[in-house]
Amino acid sequence: MRFDFLTDMPQFLKDWGFFLLVAAYFIYRKLRTNAVTKQLPELKAKGAVIVDVRSPGEYAMGSAPGSVNIPVSELPHRVGELDKSKPVVLCCASGMRAGTAAAMLKAQGFTEVVNVGAWQNAVV
């Protein structure tokens, strides 16, 4: 049986489109995480601070060496603890809260903010 692009593609996308989008998303995240992880030695050489934005309980269960714990809910009140002239590397459990924290810091004038996703990615 031959696949005819014009007639068979709509049905193919109905059957497999969602799966392909999910797979593409996870491939993108993996490639992006790898690229950011490769930047960590350079960022650390520039004096970067690793900020883990998980809750204190989550942080106590495991964290990147040398990281500081500022939960995302406390970040607006504790932003003064961070130096705007140095890179800030953000991590959490999956990257979602770190993404929120990155937006907060950028809105406060931080220029070099990196979300490494899960805290394990900040271990080099």
C-alpha positions in Angstrom: 0.0 0.0 0.0 1.3 3.4 -1.0 1.2 6.5 1.2 -0.3 9.5 -0.7 0.7 12.6 1.1 -2.3 14.8 0.2 -5.0 12.2 1.0 -3.4 10.2 3.8 -1.6 13.0 5.8 -4.7 14.4 7.5 -5.6 11.0 8.9 -2.0 10.3 9.9 -1.9 13.6 11.8 -5.2 12.8 13.5 -3.9 9.4 14.6 -0.3 10.4 15.5 -0.2 14.2 15.8 -0.5 14.5 19.6 2.2 11.8 20.1 4.5 13.5 17.6 4.1 16.9 19.4 4.8 15.4 22.8 7.9 13.6 21.5 9.1 16.8 19.8 8.6 18.7 23.1 10.7 16.2 25.1 13.4 16.1 22.5 13.6 19.9 22.5 13.8 19.9 26.3 16.6 17.4 26.3 18.6 19.3 23.7 18.1 22.6 25.5 19.1 21.1 28.9 22.2 19.7 27.3 23.1 23.0 25.8 22.6 24.9 29.1 24.5 22.2 31.1 27.5 22.8 28.8 27.4 26.5 29.8 27.7 25.9 33.5 31.5 25.8 33.8 31.7 29.2 32.0 28.9 30.7 34.1 30.5 29.4 37.3 33.8 31.0 36.3 31.9 34.3 35.9 30.8 34.0 39.5 27.3 32.6 38.9 25.1 31.7 41.9 22.9 28.6 41.7 19.5 29.3 43.1 17.2 26.4 43.9 13.7 27.7 43.9 12.1 24.5 45.5 10.6 24.5 49.0 12.9 24.1 51.9 11.7 20.5 52.4 12.4 19.6 48.8 15.8 21.3 49.0 16.7 19.3 52.2 16.1 16.1 50.3 18.9 16.8 47.8 20.4 19.8 46.1 23.3 20.9 43.9 26.5 21.6 45.8 26.9 25.3 46.6 23.4 26.2 45.7 21.2 28.5 47.8 17.6 27.9 48.5 15.2 30.8 47.7 11.7 29.3 47.2 10.0 30.9 44.2 7.2 32.2 46.5 9.9 34.1 48.5 11.9 35.4 45.6 10.1 38.8 45.2 11.0 39.6 48.8 14.6 38.1 48.7 15.7 39.4 45.3 18.1 41.8 47.1 20.2 38.8 48.1 21.2 38.3 44.5 23.8 40.4 42.6 22.5 41.7 39.2 26.0 41.8 37.8 26.6 38.0 38.2 24.9 35.2 36.3 22.0 33.5 38.1 21.4 29.8 37.4 18.0 28.6 38.5 16.8 25.1 39.2 13.9 23.2 40.8 12.4 19.8 40.4 11.5 20.0 36.7 12.2 23.5 35.4 8.7 24.9 35.7 9.2 26.9 38.9 12.7 27.9 37.7 11.1 29.3 34.5 8.7 31.4 36.7 11.7 32.6 38.8 13.6 33.5 35.6 10.8 35.7 34.4 10.6 37.4 37.8 14.4 38.1 37.8 14.4 39.4 34.3 11.6 41.8 35.2 13.7 43.0 38.1 16.6 43.9 35.7 18.7 40.7 35.9 20.3 40.2 32.5 22.1 36.8 32.7 19.5 34.3 34.0 19.6 30.7 33.0 17.0 27.9 33.8 18.8 24.5 34.0 15.6 22.7 34.8 15.9 20.0 37.4 18.5 20.6 40.1 20.4 17.5 39.1 21.4 19.3 35.9 23.2 22.0 38.0 25.6 19.3 39.3 28.8 19.5 37.3 
